[in-house]
């Protein structure tokens, strides 16, 4: 049996390189009140669609409706959400030939997620990512989320 080497370096620490320098992204799922339930980190150069399956899997079907922005619009994400019996509220990207209808009234509640990111970024250590290691950084994110929302 061949062992796969553990990922090391920037990728393992959630750091990606882009034109703006080294960056990382926090992805999350919230409950109906806007409190964080699942938080994940990825390199900043990754697309939102690459992390979405991991978020959906981490939720284990504990949601009835998933509201997301256009960055999460793909057929595979839509089918995986519908396979769990949840309603998909994602506006279609402009590149779709036939837009997929969505519940506009439900989509208006997405501002709760935007408020989550704003409140977490009030913490300077999260907004600037002073920690090199992803485990230390995510520990700070979790602490900030606990102190802010509970």
Buried (B, 14 or more C-beta within 10 A) or exposed (E): EEEEEEEEEBBEBBBBEEEEEBBBBBBBBBEEEBBBBBBBBBBBBBEBEEBBEEBBEBBEEEBEEBBBEEEBBBEEBBEBBEEBEBBBBBBBEEEEEEEEEBEEEEBEBBEBBEEBEEBBEEBEBBEEBEBEEBEEBBEBBEEBBEEBBE
